[in-house]
C-alpha cells in the first residue's frame, strides 16, 4: 500500500499506521478512507494528497 503526502502541510498518511485519532484502523489503504476524511494536521481534503514513492 502506498503512502500519501498532504501537499498543504507535508503530513504523510501511512496505511500501516492508519489514523487512530480519526478511527482509521492500521492497514487501511488511502483509497479506502472515507470521502470526508481530512488531513489530521491541517484539515486538507483527500484531493490535496499525492502518492509518495
N, CA, C and O atoms as a GROMACS GRO file, in nm:
protein
  212
    1UNK      N    1   0.084  -0.119   0.000
    1UNK     CA    2   0.000   0.000   0.000
    1UNK      C    3   0.088   0.125   0.000
    1UNK      O    4   0.189   0.133   0.071
    2UNK      N    5   0.048   0.219  -0.080
    2UNK     CA    6   0.126   0.343  -0.094
    2UNK      C    7   0.097   0.439   0.020
    2UNK      O    8  -0.013   0.442   0.076
    3UNK      N    9   0.198   0.518   0.052
    3UNK     CA   10   0.182   0.629   0.144
    3UNK      C   11   0.146   0.753   0.061
    3UNK      O   12   0.182   0.763  -0.056
    4UNK      N   13   0.074   0.846   0.124
    4UNK     CA   14   0.032   0.968   0.055
    4UNK      C   15   0.073   1.089   0.138
    4UNK      O   16   0.065   1.088   0.260
    5UNK      N   17   0.118   1.195   0.066
    5UNK     CA   18   0.163   1.317   0.132
    5UNK      C   19   0.064   1.430   0.108
    5UNK      O   20   0.014   1.449  -0.003
    6UNK      N   21   0.035   1.504   0.215
    6UNK     CA   22  -0.050   1.622   0.204
    6UNK      C   23   0.031   1.734   0.139
    6UNK      O   24   0.138   1.770   0.188
    7UNK      N   25  -0.019   1.787   0.029
    7UNK     CA   26   0.052   1.893  -0.041
    7UNK      C   27   0.048   2.025   0.036
    7UNK      O   28   0.132   2.112   0.014
    8UNK      N   29  -0.047   2.040   0.125
    8UNK     CA   30  -0.061   2.164   0.201
    8UNK      C   31   0.039   2.173   0.316
    8UNK      O   32   0.094   2.280   0.342
    9UNK      N   33   0.063   2.060   0.386
    9UNK     CA   34   0.147   2.069   0.507
    9UNK      C   35   0.258   1.966   0.515
    9UNK      O   36   0.345   1.975   0.602
   10UNK      N   37   0.258   1.866   0.426
   10UNK     CA   38   0.364   1.766   0.427
   10UNK      C   39   0.336   1.644   0.512
   10UNK      O   40   0.421   1.555   0.522
   11UNK      N   41   0.217   1.637   0.575
   11UNK     CA   42   0.180   1.518   0.653
   11UNK      C   43   0.180   1.396   0.563
   11UNK      O   44   0.133   1.402   0.450
   12UNK      N   45   0.233   1.284   0.613
   12UNK     CA   46   0.234   1.159   0.538
   12UNK      C   47   0.130   1.064   0.598
   12UNK      O   48   0.139   1.028   0.715
   13UNK      N   49   0.031   1.024   0.515
   13UNK     CA   50  -0.062   0.919   0.559
   13UNK      C   51   0.004   0.786   0.529
   13UNK      O   52   0.033   0.754   0.414
   14UNK      N   53   0.028   0.708   0.634
   14UNK     CA   54   0.090   0.576   0.621
   14UNK      C   55  -0.016   0.471   0.652
   14UNK      O   56  -0.062   0.462   0.766
   15UNK      N   57  -0.057   0.391   0.551
   15UNK     CA   58  -0.162   0.292   0.575
   15UNK      C   59  -0.126   0.189   0.681
   15UNK      O   60  -0.215   0.129   0.741
   16UNK      N   61   0.004   0.166   0.705
   16UNK     CA   62   0.043   0.073   0.810
   16UNK      C   63   0.003   0.124   0.948
   16UNK      O   64  -0.022   0.046   1.039
   17UNK      N   65  -0.003   0.257   0.963
   17UNK     CA   66  -0.038   0.319   1.091
   17UNK      C   67  -0.185   0.359   1.098
   17UNK      O   68  -0.244   0.361   1.206
   18UNK      N   69  -0.244   0.390   0.983
   18UNK     CA   70  -0.380   0.441   0.981
   18UNK      C   71  -0.386   0.580   1.043
   18UNK      O   72  -0.286   0.653   1.043
   19UNK      N   73  -0.501   0.616   1.095
   19UNK     CA   74  -0.521   0.745   1.165
   19UNK      C   75  -0.609   0.716   1.285
   19UNK      O   76  -0.729   0.746   1.284
   20UNK      N   77  -0.549   0.656   1.391
   20UNK     CA   78  -0.628   0.612   1.506
   20UNK      C   79  -0.713   0.722   1.569
   20UNK      O   80  -0.823   0.694   1.618
   21UNK      N   81  -0.664   0.846   1.569
   21UNK     CA   82  -0.742   0.956   1.628
   21UNK      C   83  -0.872   0.982   1.554
   21UNK      O   84  -0.967   1.036   1.611
   22UNK      N   85  -0.876   0.943   1.426
   22UNK     CA   86  -0.997   0.960   1.346
   22UNK      C   87  -1.073   0.828   1.330
   22UNK      O   88  -1.169   0.820   1.254
   23UNK      N   89  -1.029   0.724   1.403
   23UNK     CA   90  -1.097   0.595   1.396
   23UNK      C   91  -1.058   0.512   1.275
   23UNK      O   92  -1.128   0.417   1.240
   24UNK      N   93  -0.946   0.548   1.209
   24UNK     CA   94  -0.900   0.473   1.091
   24UNK      C   95  -0.799   0.368   1.139
   24UNK      O   96  -0.693   0.401   1.192
   25UNK      N   97  -0.834   0.243   1.118
   25UNK     CA   98  -0.751   0.133   1.167
   25UNK      C   99  -0.624   0.116   1.084
   25UNK      O  100  -0.624   0.145   0.964
   26UNK      N  101  -0.515   0.069   1.148
   26UNK     CA  102  -0.395   0.035   1.071
   26UNK      C  103  -0.431  -0.066   0.962
   26UNK      O  104  -0.513  -0.155   0.983
   27UNK      N  105  -0.368  -0.052   0.846
   27UNK     CA  106  -0.396  -0.141   0.734
   27UNK      C  107  -0.500  -0.085   0.639
   27UNK      O  108  -0.536  -0.151   0.542
   28UNK      N  109  -0.550   0.037   0.665
   28UNK     CA  110  -0.650   0.099   0.578
   28UNK      C  111  -0.581   0.174   0.465
   28UNK      O  112  -0.507   0.270   0.489
   29UNK      N  113  -0.604   0.130   0.341
   29UNK     CA  114  -0.545   0.197   0.224
   29UNK      C  115  -0.604   0.337   0.210
   29UNK      O  116  -0.718   0.363   0.249
   30UNK      N  117  -0.524   0.428   0.154
   30UNK     CA  118  -0.568   0.566   0.134
   30UNK      C  119  -0.698   0.568   0.054
   30UNK      O  120  -0.790   0.646   0.084
   31UNK      N  121  -0.706   0.484  -0.048
   31UNK     CA  122  -0.825   0.479  -0.133
   31UNK      C  123  -0.950   0.438  -0.056
   31UNK      O  124  -1.062   0.469  -0.096
   32UNK      N  125  -0.931   0.368   0.057
   32UNK     CA  126  -1.044   0.321   0.136
   32UNK      C  127  -1.085   0.417   0.248
   32UNK      O  128  -1.179   0.390   0.323
   33UNK      N  129  -1.014   0.529   0.260
   33UNK     CA  130  -1.052   0.628   0.361
   33UNK      C  131  -1.187   0.688   0.324
   33UNK      O  132  -1.219   0.701   0.206
   34UNK      N  133  -1.268   0.724   0.424
   34UNK     CA  134  -1.397   0.788   0.393
   34UNK      C  135  -1.377   0.916   0.312
   34UNK      O  136  -1.274   0.983   0.326
   35UNK      N  137  -1.474   0.949   0.229
   35UNK     CA  138  -1.463   1.070   0.146
   35UNK      C  139  -1.450   1.196   0.231
   35UNK      O  140  -1.392   1.295   0.186
   36UNK      N  141  -1.504   1.194   0.353
   36UNK     CA  142  -1.499   1.314   0.437
   36UNK      C  143  -1.376   1.318   0.528
   36UNK      O  144  -1.364   1.407   0.612
   37UNK      N  145  -1.285   1.221   0.511
   37UNK     CA  146  -1.161   1.222   0.590
   37UNK      C  147  -1.078   1.343   0.548
   37UNK      O  148  -1.071   1.376   0.430
   38UNK      N  149  -1.015   1.408   0.646
   38UNK     CA  150  -0.928   1.522   0.617
   38UNK      C  151  -0.793   1.501   0.685
   38UNK      O  152  -0.781   1.420   0.778
   39UNK      N  153  -0.694   1.573   0.640
   39UNK     CA  154  -0.561   1.568   0.698
   39UNK      C  155  -0.568   1.600   0.846
   39UNK      O  156  -0.624   1.703   0.884
   40UNK      N  157  -0.512   1.514   0.931
   40UNK     CA  158  -0.518   1.539   1.075
   40UNK      C  159  -0.432   1.657   1.120
   40UNK      O  160  -0.449   1.709   1.230
   41UNK      N  161  -0.339   1.700   1.036
   41UNK     CA  162  -0.251   1.812   1.070
   41UNK      C  163  -0.311   1.947   1.033
   41UNK      O  164  -0.306   2.041   1.112
   42UNK      N  165  -0.368   1.956   0.911
   42UNK     CA  166  -0.411   2.088   0.862
   42UNK      C  167  -0.556   2.093   0.813
   42UNK      O  168  -0.607   2.200   0.782
   43UNK      N  169  -0.623   1.976   0.806
   43UNK     CA  170  -0.764   1.975   0.764
   43UNK      C  171  -0.786   1.975   0.614
   43UNK      O  172  -0.899   1.993   0.568
   44UNK      N  173  -0.680   1.953   0.536
   44UNK     CA  174  -0.695   1.949   0.389
   44UNK      C  175  -0.775   1.826   0.347
   44UNK      O  176  -0.770   1.722   0.412
   45UNK      N  177  -0.849   1.840   0.238
   45UNK     CA  178  -0.929   1.730   0.183
   45UNK      C  179  -0.839   1.624   0.120
   45UNK      O  180  -0.722   1.647   0.094
   46UNK      N  181  -0.898   1.506   0.096
   46UNK     CA  182  -0.823   1.394   0.036
   46UNK      C  183  -0.761   1.431  -0.099
   46UNK      O  184  -0.656   1.379  -0.135
   47UNK      N  185  -0.826   1.520  -0.174
   47UNK     CA  186  -0.774   1.554  -0.306
   47UNK      C  187  -0.648   1.642  -0.299
   47UNK      O  188  -0.588   1.675  -0.402
   48UNK      N  189  -0.609   1.680  -0.179
   48UNK     CA  190  -0.486   1.757  -0.160
   48UNK      C  191  -0.365   1.667  -0.134
   48UNK      O  192  -0.257   1.716  -0.102
   49UNK      N  193  -0.383   1.535  -0.149
   49UNK     CA  194  -0.277   1.438  -0.124
   49UNK      C  195  -0.228   1.379  -0.255
   49UNK      O  196  -0.304   1.367  -0.352
   50UNK      N  197  -0.099   1.342  -0.258
   50UNK     CA  198  -0.046   1.270  -0.374
   50UNK      C  199   0.040   1.155  -0.324
   50UNK      O  200   0.096   1.161  -0.215
   51UNK      N  201   0.052   1.049  -0.406
   51UNK     CA  202   0.131   0.931  -0.365
   51UNK      C  203   0.278   0.967  -0.344
   51UNK      O  204   0.333   1.052  -0.413
   52UNK      N  205   0.339   0.900  -0.248
   52UNK     CA  206   0.482   0.915  -0.220
   52UNK      C  207   0.552   0.789  -0.268
   52UNK      O  208   0.509   0.678  -0.237
   53UNK      N  209   0.659   0.806  -0.344
   53UNK     CA  210   0.734   0.690  -0.393
   53UNK      C  211   0.828   0.639  -0.285
   53UNK      O  212   0.900   0.542  -0.307
   0.00000   0.00000   0.00000
